[in-house]
Amino acid sequence: MAFITKKDRSKERFSLLLLDLEEHYFEQHTAYNLTSRGPVANRRSSGSLKICSKSVIFEPDDAVQPILKIYLIKEENVVAPYKYERTKVTFQLEAPGKTEDVVQMLLQLHRASCLDKQGDQTAMVAAILQSRLARTCFDKNSFQHVTEIPHMECVAEMVSPLVTNAGHICITDCNLYFQPMNSYPDSVVQIGLHSVKRIYKRRHGLRPLGLEVFCTENDLCSDIYLKFYNTKERDELYYYIATFLENHIVECTAESYMLQWQRGHISNYQYLLHLNNLADRSVNDLSQYPVFPWVISDYSSTELDLLNPASFRDLSKPIGALNTERLERLLERYRDMPEPRFMYGSHYSSPGYVLFYLVRVAPEHMLCLQNGRFDNADRMFNSVGETWKNCLEGGTDFKELIPEFYGSDGSFLKNLLGLNLGRRQGGGRVEKVELPPWASDPDDFLEKMRLALESQYVSEHLHEWIDLVFGYKQRGCEAVAAHNVFHPVTYEGGVDCDSIEDPDHKIAMLTQILEFGQTPRQLFVTPHPQRITPRFHNLSATPSLSSSELSPVSPSMESFEDLTEESKKMAWSNMNKLALQSCHKIHKEAVTGIAALSSCLMLPDDKIVVCSSWDNNVYFYSIAYGRRQDTLMGHDDAVSHICWRDDKLYTASWDSTVKVFSISPGWINLNLVNTLDLSPAGTLLATGTKEGTLTLWDIANPLPLNQLTCHSGKIHQVAFSPDSRHILSVGEDSCLAVTDVQTGMLIATVHAELEQRCLCWDGNTVLSGGMSGDLSVWDLLSSKVIHKIPAAHSGAVTCMWMNEQCSSIITGGVDKQIILWKPEY
């Protein structure tokens, strides 16, 4: 499972999970437990004595003997269901010189436990902890290399599910080290900086103190999770690692992952993992464990039909709103509730829900959370179908799923440890989880769950669930309209614990928040775009049919359009192998446009060339006679861009207008339009202004569909993707910005080293020309330059043209040259 330790510690009996919540383990000593009972030979047993903030734990070397835990509490603090008896326990340290120090330590901790207020107890224990950390420092003998140069040292805690462990951090020019104060589970944890793949800042206990480090591509399991005592030290360590690894890792945003997901480059499962990571969800923090949706609604059929929409849950609604009758009862209570109001009294993700699913593989965590007891047998995770039914009908059960339901390890559905989890009311023992009739075993169940998650239906509707959990329907009026309102303490910023002066009240509030569950950090504030999903053939209905029988056209009769698309793909795959064909210096000034882009185009009859000019005019030239045929004086300032579509001429000018010329001209008032582009179908128009505003227009109706400021300065060029789903723009702010056409949402921003002036793209790969004269090939999905042609021009590349087959490229620049390029195959 995700958070089970990577080291096999099956032979060790002691665990930090034996500590109470918020209890610290300070140190251990070799000691003897002396008793006056039993045979003389058994009255002196050796073992390890652990000094903790609320107790003393003795782990005998003899595995047959039980571990002893002696609480440092006064009598009136004892609460049910535990029974405490006054028992004299005598320990003798193997090193007698340490006895006085241990006694003084225990006296301090006992005084803390005797304080009346829990807040005072916590404060005194924290002071003792900080004092002990301050008296020690990182042992540099643990360095892997004697030549390592330390950069920073501080104290922090290593976080794992339900527990933390204090110690010292040291980061050098080669490694990140954590040295636990108690040397548990190891004397030092070492991570090579060259092996780090990703780092994430984390919110821990509602405060920005966490840092999680990943050394593998697996987004679910990190190598270390650290909690600092102040944000400044956390950020210093974060930025040092990020700077050191700037050539090895790229900081991906939710928007960049969204673009990859939309275009099918990452799966639904991978995308959800990325979003969980970016929203502070971690397998090391059970109050913020990664959350995944229920996607299947059919747990009773013998066959699961993934082509039937009725087999799936409505992803546009939260769990609590799926049952209309229950929702009405909840809304009635909500309307009568005083502020702050909420619709659901429990959350969709909490430590209890996570361990509800994982109790068979993490029983010690459940025992730690529930004071040494398993839950009632009838309330345990006994059946997938029963759990789904209770989520639909239960008055307080609104839980979603966890990533393990879409993974490959089905052990959480089995009782491989042979745990005694009790008997149900019917008398049967709680063993493995009962699966739906359509699943033959746990492996089959998980495989079908994965197929469901990646299915056509879920791919088309997953963005609706993302809106609820990570997006714009998470808060505010949209959340109310979507029936998606949870208790205020679950939201980031809902409670400012630092402003609570009463220590007891603060601790109670933190405990409530951590145990109740937390809503993910909000990643999107506008509607999430839908995934681009191709329609697949229904293969399951006729599995014996060959591909030629399913296709209306045989492979030998492949359409010309298909061949053209293949040739385009091949051309773009070789765009990093551009070869210069010819170079011509035929202009007196800088080249401002080539063929059908910014300033020159040929009409469909191939007889007239139309050119826009900086003198505010549009000129029509006759090819046959080699002279100007007509002049259109349609603007009050320079004409910066022209397009031709369906017998209409579109002109953009610095006089703040775009005009459409046909039998009678029409116009759209804009603000200093600098560039425009028509969608491949000719139904949409995109314009970019000097102020950095991108506007999307419907050609049939001269009113803006969407408008946003995506650049901090002039937009040099805008271009639709071939499928018209996205618009790419470049501006003088040195950014490449991708905008979703459907929602008008900025979904990716890539920062270039230098300003880019012009571009061509296929939806994934970009060829751009920059101010330095370089040509750059970009992979938008990784936000990286994958190839560069330096000094293609001796000055800024100002314009670029590509033929329909993507096999020829012409660039123009301020050096007055036009250059012909071709990809080499």
C-alpha positions in Angstrom: 0.0 0.0 0.0 1.0 3.6 -0.4 2.1 4.5 3.0 3.5 1.2 4.3 7.2 1.8 4.9 9.6 0.8 2.2 11.8 -1.0 4.6 10.7 -4.4 5.8 10.4 -3.9 9.6 8.3 -7.0 10.2 10.8 -8.2 12.9 10.6 -5.0 14.9 7.9 -4.7 17.5 8.3 -1.1 18.5 6.7 1.5 16.3 6.0 5.2 16.6 2.3 4.2 16.3 2.5 2.9 19.9 2.7 6.6 20.9 -0.4 8.6 21.5 -1.4 11.3 19.0 0.9 14.3 19.3 3.3 12.3 21.5 7.0 12.7 21.0 9.7 10.0 21.3 12.9 11.6 22.8 15.5 8.9 23.4 16.2 5.3 24.2 18.5 3.4 26.6 19.5 -0.2 27.1 18.0 -1.2 30.4 16.7 -4.0 32.6 13.2 -4.5 33.9 13.5 -5.7 37.5 10.5 -7.6 39.0 10.0 -9.4 42.3 7.5 -11.9 40.8 8.0 -15.2 39.0 11.1 -17.4 38.8 14.4 -15.8 39.8 15.7 -16.3 36.2 12.9 -14.1 34.8 13.1 -11.3 37.3 15.7 -9.3 35.3 14.8 -8.9 31.6 16.9 -6.9 29.2 15.5 -4.6 26.6 15.2 -1.0 25.3 13.7 1.8 27.4 12.0 4.5 25.3 11.5 7.9 26.9 8.4 9.6 25.4 6.6 12.8 26.2 3.5 11.1 27.7 4.9 7.7 28.6 7.8 5.3 29.1 7.9 2.3 26.8 10.0 -0.8 27.5 10.6 -3.2 24.7 12.0 -6.6 26.0 14.7 -8.3 23.9 12.7 -11.5 24.4 9.9 -11.3 21.8 7.7 -13.5 23.9 7.4 -10.9 26.6 5.0 -8.0 26.0 5.9 -4.4 25.4 5.2 -2.3 28.5 3.8 1.3 28.3 3.8 3.3 31.5 1.9 6.6 31.3 3.2 9.7 33.0 -0.2 11.0 34.2 -2.0 12.0 37.3 -4.9 10.0 38.5 -7.7 12.4 37.6 -6.6 12.5 34.0 -7.5 8.9 33.4 -10.5 8.3 31.1 -12.4 5.3 30.0 -12.3 2.7 28.4 -8.8 2.2 29.8 -8.2 0.9 33.3 -5.0 2.0 35.0 -3.6 0.3 38.0 -0.9 1.6 40.4 2.0 -0.7 39.8 5.6 -0.3 40.8 7.9 -0.8 37.9 11.7 -0.7 38.3 14.2 -0.2 35.5 18.0 -0.3 35.7 20.0 1.3 33.0 23.0 -0.5 31.5 25.0 2.7 31.7 24.5 3.9 35.3 26.0 7.3 34.5 22.8 8.1 32.5 20.4 7.4 35.4 20.4 11.0 36.8 19.7 12.5 33.3 16.9 10.2 32.7 15.3 10.8 36.1 15.5 14.6 35.6 13.9 14.1 32.1 11.1 12.0 33.5 10.4 14.6 36.3 10.1 17.3 33.7 7.7 15.3 31.7 5.7 14.3 34.7 5.3 18.0 35.7 4.0 18.7 32.3 1.4 16.0 32.6 0.2 17.4 35.9 -0.7 20.8 34.5 -4.4 21.4 34.5 -4.8 22.7 30.9 -4.0 20.6 27.9 -2.6 23.7 26.1 -0.2 24.3 29.0 0.9 20.6 28.9 1.5 20.8 25.1 3.5 24.1 25.4 5.7 22.6 28.1 6.4 19.5 26.1 7.2 21.6 23.1 9.6 23.7 25.1 11.4 20.5 26.4 11.6 19.2 22.8 13.1 22.5 21.5 15.5 22.6 24.4 16.8 19.1 23.6 17.1 19.9 19.9 19.0 23.1 20.7 21.6 21.2 22.8 22.5 18.9 19.9 23.4 19.5 16.2 23.7 17.4 13.0 26.6 14.9 13.2 28.7 15.7 10.1 30.4 12.3 10.4 27.2 11.1 8.6 28.3 12.8 5.4 28.7 10.5 2.4 31.8 12.4 1.2 34.4 14.3 3.2 34.4 17.0 0.5 30.7 17.9 1.0 30.0 21.6 1.7 27.1 22.2 4.1 24.6 24.9 3.0 22.0 24.9 5.7 21.1 23.3 9.0 17.9 23.5 10.9 15.5 21.4 13.1 12.3 19.8 11.7 10.1 16.7 12.0 9.8 13.8 9.6 6.2 13.1 8.9 4.6 9.7 8.4 0.9 8.7 8.8 -0.3 9.7 12.3 3.2 10.3 13.7 6.1 12.8 13.4 9.7 12.4 14.5 11.9 15.4 15.5 15.5 15.8 14.4 18.1 17.8 12.5 18.3 18.6 8.8 21.5 19.3 6.9 21.7 20.0 3.2 24.9 20.1 1.3 26.0 20.6 -2.3 25.3 16.8 -2.8 22.8 15.5 -0.3 19.8 16.2 1.9 20.1 14.6 5.4 17.7 14.1 8.2 19.1 12.9 11.5 16.3 11.8 14.0 16.8 12.9 17.6 16.1 9.4 18.7 17.9 7.6 15.9 14.6 5.9 14.9 14.1 4.2 12.5 17.6 4.9 11.3 20.5 7.1 12.6 20.3 9.2 9.4 18.2 9.4 6.3 20.1 10.5 3.2 18.8 11.6 -0.2 21.0 12.5 -3.1 20.0 15.8 -4.7 20.8 14.4 -8.1 18.1 11.7 -7.6 15.3 14.2 -6.7 12.6 14.4 -9.3 10.1 16.7 -7.7 9.6 18.7 -4.5 6.3 20.1 -3.2 5.5 22.6 -0.5 2.9 21.3 1.8 0.3 22.6 4.2 0.6 20.7 7.4 -1.8 21.2 10.3 -3.3 24.1 8.3 0.1 25.9 8.3 2.6 26.3 5.4 5.3 24.2 7.1 5.6 21.0 5.0 8.0 19.9 2.3 7.7 16.6 0.4 10.5 15.2 -1.7 10.1 12.6 -4.5 12.9 10.6 -6.0 10.8 8.5 -8.3 8.2 9.2 -11.0 5.6 7.5 -8.8 3.4 10.4 -7.6 1.9 8.4 -4.8 5.0 7.6 -2.6 7.5 10.2 -1.6 10.9 9.6 -0.1 10.6 12.0 2.7 8.0 14.4 4.1 9.4 17.1 6.5 7.5 19.6 8.8 9.5 22.7 9.7 8.9 24.9 12.7 8.8 28.1 10.6 7.9 28.9 7.0 11.1 30.8 6.3 13.4 27.7 6.8 11.0 25.5 4.8 11.1 28.0 1.9 14.9 28.4 2.0 15.4 24.7 1.8 12.8 24.4 -1.0 14.4 27.1 -3.2 17.9 25.8 -2.6 16.9 22.4 -3.9 14.8 23.9 -6.8 17.8 26.1 -7.9 20.2 23.2 -7.6 17.9 21.0 -9.8 16.7 23.6 -12.2 18.2 21.7 -15.1 16.7 18.4 -13.9 13.2 19.2 -12.9 10.4 21.4 -14.2 7.9 22.9 -11.8 4.6 21.8 -13.3 1.4 23.7 -12.7 -2.2 22.5 -12.6 -2.7 24.2 -15.9 0.2 22.4 -17.6 -1.0 19.0 -16.4 -4.5 20.0 -17.6 -3.1 20.5 -21.1 -1.4 17.2 -21.1 -4.6 15.5 -19.8 -6.8 17.2 -22.3 -4.7 16.0 -25.2 -4.5 12.4 -23.9 -0.8 12.5 -23.0 -1.5 11.4 -19.4 -4.3 9.1 -18.1 -7.2 10.1 -15.9 -5.5 8.3 -13.1 -2.2 10.2 -13.6 -4.0 13.5 -13.8 -5.9 12.9 -10.6 -2.7 12.0 -8.8 -1.0 15.2 -10.1 -4.0 17.3 -9.0 -4.0 15.7 -5.5 -0.3 16.4 -5.2 -0.7 20.0 -6.2 -3.6 20.4 -3.8 -1.5 19.3 -0.7 -2.8 15.7 -0.6 -0.2 13.2 0.6 -0.2 9.6 1.6 1.9 10.7 4.6 -0.9 12.9 5.9 -4.1 10.9 6.6 -6.1 14.1 7.0 -5.1 15.1 3.5 -4.9 11.7 1.8 -5.3 11.7 -2.0 -9.0 11.5 -2.9 -10.4 9.7 -6.0 -14.0 9.5 -7.1 -16.5 6.6 -7.1 -17.1 6.2 -10.9 -19.1 3.0 -11.1 -22.7 2.8 -9.8 -23.5 -0.8 -10.7 -22.3 -3.3 -8.0 -25.0 -5.9 -8.5 -24.8 -7.1 -12.1 -23.0 -10.2 -13.1 -21.5 -8.3 -16.1 -20.2 -4.8 -16.0 -21.1 -2.8 -19.2 -18.7 0.1 -19.5 -20.5 1.2 -22.7 -23.7 1.9 -20.8 -23.9 5.3 -19.1 -26.2 3.9 -16.5 -23.3 1.9 -15.2 -21.6 5.1 -14.0 -22.1 7.6 -11.2 -23.2 11.1 -12.0 -19.8 13.0 -11.7 -21.4 16.4 -11.8 -22.8 15.9 -8.3 -21.1 15.3 -4.9 -21.9 12.0 -3.2 -24.3 13.7 -0.9 -26.4 15.0 -3.8 -26.8 11.7 -5.7 -29.8 10.6 -3.7 -32.6 13.2 -4.2 -34.6 12.2 -1.1 -31.6 12.4 1.2 -30.5 15.7 -0.4 -33.9 17.3 0.3 -33.6 16.3 4.0 -30.1 17.8 4.1 -31.2 21.0 2.4 -34.1 21.4 4.8 -31.7 21.2 7.7 -29.3 23.6 5.9 -32.0 26.2 5.4 -32.9 26.2 9.1 -29.3 26.3 10.2 -27.7 29.4 11.7 -24.5 30.8 10.2 -22.0 29.4 9.3 -24.2 26.9 7.5 -23.1 23.6 5.9 -24.9 20.8 4.1 -22.8 17.8 5.2 -21.8 17.1 8.7 -19.0 14.8 7.6 -16.4 15.0 4.9 -15.7 12.9 1.8 -12.1 12.2 3.0 -10.8 11.8 6.6 -8.2 9.7 8.4 -11.1 7.4 9.6 -12.3 6.9 6.1 -8.8 6.2 4.7 -8.2 3.5 7.4 -11.7 2.2 6.9 -10.5 1.1 3.5 -7.0 0.1 4.5 -7.5 -1.6 7.9 -6.5 -5.0 6.5 -3.1 -3.8 5.5 -2.6 -1.1 8.1 -4.2 -2.4 11.3 -1.7 -0.7 13.5 -2.7 2.7 12.2 -6.4 2.0 12.9 -5.5 0.9 16.4 -3.5 4.0 16.9 -6.3 6.2 15.7 -9.0 4.4 17.7 -7.2 4.0 21.0 -6.3 0.4 20.6 -9.5 -1.0 19.2 -10.9 -1.9 15.8 -14.3 -0.6 14.8 -17.5 -2.6 15.3 -17.5 -5.5 12.9 -20.7 -4.5 11.1 -19.3 -1.0 10.5 -16.1 -2.2 8.9 -15.3 -2.3 5.2 -17.1 -5.6 4.5 -18.5 -5.2 1.0 -17.9 -2.9 -1.9 -21.6 -2.9 -2.8 -22.7 -2.3 0.8 -20.3 0.6 1.1 -21.6 2.2 -2.1 -25.2 1.8 -0.9 -24.4 3.4 2.4 -22.7 6.3 0.7 -26.0 6.8 -1.3 -28.4 6.3 1.5 -26.6 6.9 4.8 -27.4 10.1 6.7 -23.8 10.9 7.5 -21.7 8.9 5.0 -20.5 10.9 2.0 -17.0 9.4 1.5 -15.2 9.1 -1.9 -12.5 6.6 -2.7 -8.7 6.4 -2.4 -6.2 5.8 -5.2 -5.8 2.1 -4.1 -9.1 1.3 -5.8 -7.5 2.1 -9.2 -4.1 0.6 -8.5 -2.7 -2.9 -9.0 -2.3 -4.1 -5.4 -5.4 -5.8 -4.1 -4.1 -6.8 -0.7 -6.3 -4.2 1.0 -9.3 -6.3 -0.1 -7.9 -9.5 1.5 -7.1 -10.5 5.0 -3.6 -11.7 4.4 -2.5 -11.0 7.9 -5.2 -13.2 9.4 -6.5 -10.4 11.6 -9.2 -11.0 14.1 -11.6 -8.2 13.1 -14.6 -9.5 14.9 -17.9 -11.1 14.0 -20.9 -9.5 12.4 -24.4 -9.7 13.7 -25.1 -12.7 11.5 -22.2 -14.6 13.2 -19.8 -14.5 10.3 -16.2 -13.5 10.8 -14.9 -10.3 9.1 -12.4 -11.7 6.5 -11.9 -10.5 2.9 -14.0 -7.8 1.3 -17.0 -9.0 -0.6 -16.7 -8.0 -4.3 -19.4 -7.2 -6.9 -20.7 -10.2 -8.9 -18.9 -8.9 -12.0 -15.5 -9.3 -10.3 -14.0 -12.8 -10.0 -11.2 -11.8 -7.6 -9.4 -8.7 -6.3 -7.2 -8.4 -9.3 -10.1 -8.6 -11.7 -12.0 -6.0 -9.6 -9.1 -3.5 -9.7 -8.6 -4.1 -13.5 -12.2 -3.3 -14.2 -12.1 -0.3 -11.8 -9.1 1.0 -13.9 -10.9 0.4 -17.1 -13.9 2.3 -15.8 -11.8 5.2 -14.7 -10.2 5.5 -18.2 -13.5 4.8 -20.0 -15.1 7.1 -22.6 -17.9 8.2 -20.2 -15.5 9.1 -17.3 -13.1 10.8 -19.7 -16.0 13.0 -20.9 -17.3 13.8 -17.4 -14.3 13.8 -15.1 -13.9 17.6 -15.4 -17.3 18.0 -13.7 -16.0 16.1 -10.6 -12.8 18.1 -10.7 -14.9 21.3 -10.6 -16.4 20.1 -7.3 -13.3 18.9 -5.5 -10.5 21.0 -6.9 -12.2 23.7 -8.9 -14.6 26.6 -9.0 -17.6 24.7 -7.4 -15.6 24.0 -4.3 -16.4 27.3 -2.6 -18.8 30.3 -2.7 -22.1 30.6 -4.5 -21.1 27.9 -7.1 -20.6 25.4 -4.2 -24.1 26.3 -2.8 -25.7 25.9 -6.2 -23.9 22.5 -6.7 -24.9 21.3 -3.2 -21.3 21.0 -2.3 -21.0 22.8 1.1 -19.1 21.2 3.9 -18.2 22.4 7.5 -16.2 25.6 7.4 -13.3 24.1 9.4 -12.5 21.8 6.5 -11.6 24.6 4.1 -8.2 26.2 3.7 -8.3 29.6 5.5 -11.6 28.7 7.2 -10.0 28.9 10.6 -7.0 31.0 11.6 -5.5 28.9 14.4 -2.7 31.3 15.0 -5.3 33.9 16.1 -6.8 31.7 18.7 -5.3 32.8 22.0 -6.7 30.1 24.3 -4.2 27.1 24.0 -6.9 24.5 24.9 -9.3 25.9 22.3 -6.5 26.0 19.7 -5.6 22.3 20.3 -9.2 21.3 20.3 -9.7 23.1 17.0 -6.6 21.6 15.4 -7.6 18.1 16.6 -11.1 18.6 15.1 -9.7 19.7 11.8 -7.1 16.9 11.5 -9.6 14.2 12.5 -12.6 15.6 10.5 -10.7 15.8 7.2 -9.7 18.7 5.0 -10.9 20.0 1.6 -8.1 20.1 -1.0 -6.5 23.4 -1.8 -8.5 25.1 -4.6 -6.6 24.8 -7.9 -9.1 26.3 -10.4 -11.4 29.2 -10.2 -13.1 28.9 -13.6 -14.9 25.9 -15.2 -12.5 23.1 -16.0 -12.4 22.3 -19.8 -13.5 18.9 -21.0 -11.1 16.3 -22.2 -10.7 15.8 -25.9 -12.0 12.3 -26.4 -12.0 10.5 -29.7 -15.0 8.3 -30.4 -13.9 4.6 -30.4 -15.5 1.7 -32.2 -17.6 -0.6 -30.1 -15.2 -3.5 -30.1 -16.7 -5.3 -27.1 -19.9 -6.0 -29.0 -18.2 -7.9 -31.8 -14.8 -9.0 -30.6 -14.3 -11.5 -33.5 -14.4 -8.8 -36.1 -11.1 -7.7 -37.7 -10.1 -4.1 -38.0 -10.8 -4.1 -41.7 -14.4 -5.3 -41.1 -15.0 -2.6 -38.6 -13.7 0.1 -40.9 -15.9 1.4 -43.7 -12.8 2.0 -45.8 -10.1 -0.6 -46.4 -6.5 0.3 -45.6 -5.7 0.4 -49.3 -8.5 3.0 -49.9 -7.2 5.3 -47.1 -8.5 8.8 -47.7 -6.3 11.6 -48.9 -7.1 13.5 -45.7 -5.7 10.7 -43.6 -2.5 10.7 -45.7 -2.3 14.4 -45.2 -2.6 14.1 -41.5 0.1 11.4 -41.4 2.4 13.6 -43.4 1.8 16.5 -41.0 2.5 14.4 -38.0 5.7 13.2 -39.6 6.8 16.7 -40.5 6.2 17.9 -37.0 8.0 15.0 -35.5 11.1 16.1 -37.5 10.7 19.8 -36.8 13.9 19.5 -34.7 15.8 18.6 -37.9 15.1 21.8 -39.9 17.6 22.3 -42.7 18.2 25.6 -44.5 17.3 25.5 -48.2 17.8 29.0 -49.4 18.2 32.5 -48.2 17.1 35.8 -50.0 17.7 39.4 -49.1 15.0 41.1 -51.2 13.6 43.8 -49.0 14.8 47.3 -48.1 13.4 47.1 -44.5 12.6 44.5 -41.9 10.3 41.7 -43.2 7.0 42.1 -41.4 4.9 39.4 -43.0 5.1 36.3 -45.2 2.3 34.9 -47.5 -1.0 34.4 -45.6 0.1 35.7 -42.1 0.5 39.3 -41.0 0.7 41.5 -44.0 0.3 39.7 -47.3 -2.1 37.1 -48.8 -3.3 35.8 -52.1 -6.9 35.6 -53.0 -8.3 32.1 -54.0 -8.3 32.9 -57.7 -4.5 33.2 -57.6 -4.8 36.5 -59.5 -4.8 39.1 -56.8 -2.3 39.6 -53.9 -3.6 41.6 -51.0 -1.1 43.5 -48.8 -1.6 45.5 -45.6 0.6 48.5 -45.0 1.9 50.7 -42.2 0.4 53.7 -44.0 -3.2 52.7 -42.9 -4.1 51.2 -46.3 -4.8 47.8 -47.9 -3.4 47.3 -51.4 -4.7 44.9 -54.1 -2.0 43.9 -56.7 -2.7 42.2 -60.0 -0.3 39.3 -60.7 -1.0 39.3 -64.4 -0.2 43.0 -64.9 2.3 43.4 -62.1 0.8 46.6 -60.7 -1.5 47.9 -58.1 -5.2 47.4 -59.0 -7.0 49.0 -56.1 -6.5 50.7 -52.7 -8.7 50.3 -49.6 -8.5 53.2 -47.1 -10.4 51.5 -44.3 -8.4 52.4 -41.1 -7.1 55.5 -39.3 -3.8 53.8 -38.3 -1.5 51.1 -39.5 -3.0 47.9 -40.7 -1.2 45.2 -38.7 -2.9 41.9 -39.9 -5.2 40.6 -42.6 -7.0 37.3 -43.2 -9.3 36.0 -46.0 -12.2 33.6 -45.3 -15.4 32.8 -47.2 -15.1 35.8 -49.6 -14.5 38.2 -46.6 -11.4 40.2 -45.8 -10.6 40.6 -42.1 -8.3 43.5 -41.3 -6.8 44.5 -37.9 -5.4 47.9 -37.2 -3.8 50.0 -34.5 -6.8 52.3 -34.7 -8.5 49.9 -32.3 -10.7 48.2 -34.9 -11.0 44.9 -36.7 -13.0 45.3 -39.9 -14.7 42.7 -42.1 -15.0 43.7 -45.8 -17.5 42.0 -48.1 -20.3 43.6 -50.0 -20.7 46.0 -47.1 -18.1 46.3 -44.4 -18.7 45.6 -40.7 -16.5 46.1 -37.8 -15.7 45.1 -34.2 -14.4 47.8 -31.9 -11.3 46.6 -30.1 -8.5 48.1 -28.1 -5.3 48.5 -30.3 -5.5 45.1 -32.0 -2.1 43.9 -33.0 -2.7 40.4 -34.4 -5.6 38.1 -35.3 -6.2 34.5 -36.5 -9.2 32.6 -37.8 -10.0 29.1 -36.6 -9.5 26.3 -39.3 -13.3 26.1 -39.7 -13.6 29.8 -40.2 -16.2 30.2 -37.4 -14.1 31.8 -34.7 -11.8 34.8 -34.7 -9.0 35.4 -32.1 -7.5 38.8 -31.6 -4.5 40.0 -29.5 -3.9 43.6 -28.4 -1.0 45.9 -27.5 -2.2 45.7 -23.9 -2.0 41.9 -23.7 -5.7 41.1 -24.1 -6.8 38.0 -26.0 -10.4 38.1 -27.3 -12.4 35.2 -28.9 -15.2 36.2 -31.3 -18.0 34.4 -33.1 -17.8 35.4 -36.7 -21.6 35.2 -37.0 -22.1 37.6 -34.2 -19.6 40.4 -33.6 -19.7 40.1 -29.8 -16.8 38.7 -27.7 -17.3 35.1 -26.5 -14.4 35.2 -24.1 -11.8 37.8 -23.1 -8.8 37.6 -20.8 -5.5 39.3 -20.2 -2.9 36.6 -20.8 0.2 38.7 -21.4 1.6 41.7 -19.5 2.4 43.5 -22.7 1.8 43.5 -26.5 0.7 40.2 -28.0 2.8 39.6 -31.1 0.8 36.6 -32.5 -2.2 34.4 -31.8 -2.8 31.0 -33.5 -5.5 28.4 -33.2 -4.5 24.7 -32.8 -5.5 22.5 -35.7 -8.5 21.1 -33.8 -9.6 24.7 -32.7 -9.6 23.6 -29.0 -6.7 25.9 -28.0 -5.1 29.3 -28.8 -1.4 29.9 -28.5 -0.1 33.4 -28.1 3.3 35.0 -27.7 4.0 38.4 -26.3 6.6 40.9 -25.4 6.5 39.5 -21.8 8.5 36.5 -23.1 5.7 34.1 -22.4 3.9 31.5 -24.5 0.3 31.2 -23.3 -2.2 28.5 -24.1 -5.9 29.4 -23.7 -8.8 26.9 -23.8 -11.3 28.0 -26.4 -14.3 26.3 -24.7 -13.9 28.0 -21.3 -11.7 31.0 -22.1 -9.4 29.7 -19.4 -5.6 30.2 -19.4 -4.4 26.7 -19.0 -0.6 26.9 -19.5 2.1 29.6 -19.5 5.6 28.9 -20.5 8.3 31.4 -19.8 11.0 31.8 -22.5 14.5 33.1 -21.8 14.0 35.8 -24.5 10.9 37.4 -26.2 9.3 35.3 -29.0 7.8 37.2 -31.9 6.1 34.6 -34.1 5.1 31.0 -34.2 3.6 28.0 -35.9 2.3 25.0 -33.9 0.4 21.7 -34.2 -1.3 21.7 -30.8 1.6 20.1 -28.9 4.9 21.2 -30.6 5.7 24.9 -31.3 8.2 26.4 -33.7 8.9 30.0 -32.7 11.1 32.8 -33.7 12.7 35.1 -31.1 14.2 38.5 -30.7 17.7 37.1 -30.8 17.2 35.6 -34.2 17.0 32.0 -32.9 14.4 29.5 -34.0 13.2 27.3 -31.1 11.2 24.0 -31.1 9.1 23.7 -27.9 7.4 20.7 -26.3 4.5 22.4 -24.6 3.6 19.4 -22.5 7.0 19.4 -20.8 7.4 23.2 -21.1 10.9 22.7 -22.6 12.9 23.7 -25.7 13.8 20.5 -27.4 15.8 22.0 -30.2 17.2 25.4 -31.1 18.7 26.9 -34.3 20.9 29.7 -33.0 21.2 32.9 -35.1 18.9 31.7 -37.8 18.6 35.5 -38.5 21.0 38.3 -37.6 18.3 40.0 -35.5 14.7 39.4 -34.4 12.6 36.8 -36.3 9.5 38.8 -37.1 7.3 36.5 -39.1 6.9 32.9 -40.1 4.8 31.0 -42.6 4.2 27.2 -43.0 2.5 25.4 -45.9 -0.5 23.2 -45.3 1.5 20.0 -45.4 3.9 21.5 -42.8 6.8 20.5 -45.1 8.0 24.0 -45.9 8.7 26.9 -43.5 9.6 30.5 -44.4 10.9 32.9 -41.9 11.5 36.7 -42.1 13.4 39.0 -39.9 14.7 42.5 -39.2 17.8 41.5 -41.2 15.6 42.0 -44.3 16.0 38.3 -45.2 13.5 35.6 -45.9 14.8 32.0 -45.4 13.3 28.7 -46.6 13.5 25.7 -44.3 12.4 22.1 -44.6 12.3 19.3 -42.0 14.7 16.5 -42.9 13.3 12.9 -42.8 
